[in-house]
Amino acid sequence: MNALLSRGSLFDDFFRDVGPAFYIKPLHGDPLPTPTQIKVDVSETPQQYTVQAEIPGVPKEDIHVSMEGNLVTLRAEIKQQDSTNSDEKVLRSERYFGAVSRSFQLAADIDQTKAKAKYENGILTLTLPKKQAVGGSQRLAIE
């Protein structure tokens, strides 16, 4: 029985790939991304983590990064609206707003005071220094 595919994932994949017209789409523009559509690459050195996240088409003012211990959360607020010229009369205006977020844990705690973020060409780059252990290693005396 374990070898059987789950019903949900088999049909979800089929309709998403073959029959997307069966699903309701936004009235205009691209649909809101899902958390798994924020692609993340994480690399590590002994001193820090480097995270690169793809968040295209979002102004940097609408991207929020929060850190707590070793937990990193990326949140993007997405706003799409139609633009009109000054000589046009607006008969109908459609827009939508939404947010997408993604959280992940790293192996070590992050030094939040030294963390840096840079957003360029749709790529958010985070430089997250590891928090140094206080006092290094210490031998415990056995009684």
C-alpha positions, 0 to 999 in steps of 0.5 A, a space after each residue: 500500500 505504501 507504493 501507491 501514489 497519494 490521490 491529491 498529489 497525482 491529480 494536483 500535478 496533472 491539473 496544474 500542468 495539463 489543465 490549468 484552465 480548470 482553475 480560477 486565475 486572477 483577473 489580470 497579471 500573474 498569480 501570487 507566488 507560493 512560498 516554494 516559488 521563492 527559490 533560495 540558495 544557501 551557502 556556508 563558510 565557517 564565519 557566515 551564511 549567504 542566502 540568495 532568494 529570487 523575489 522578482 518584480 517586488 520593490 525592496 520597500 515591500 520585502 521584509 526579512 526577520 531573524 530570530 535565533 537561527 530562524 530566517 523569515 522572508 516576506 514579500 508584499 505583492 501589489 499589482 495595479 493597472 496604469 492609465 494615461 492622463 487622457 483616458 477615462 477609467 471605466 474599470 480598474 482591477 488590482 490585487 494585493 497579497 503577501 507571500 512568506 517563506 521561513 527556514 532554519 539554519 544550523 547556527 544562530 545568527 548575529 543580527 547586529 552584523 547581518 546585511 541585506 542587498 536587493 538587486 535585479 530581483 535577487 535578495 542577498 543576505 549575509 548572515 554572520 554566525 553568532 560566536 560562542 561566548 568564551 569558546 569551549 570550556 572543560 567541565 570538572 567532574 565531581 
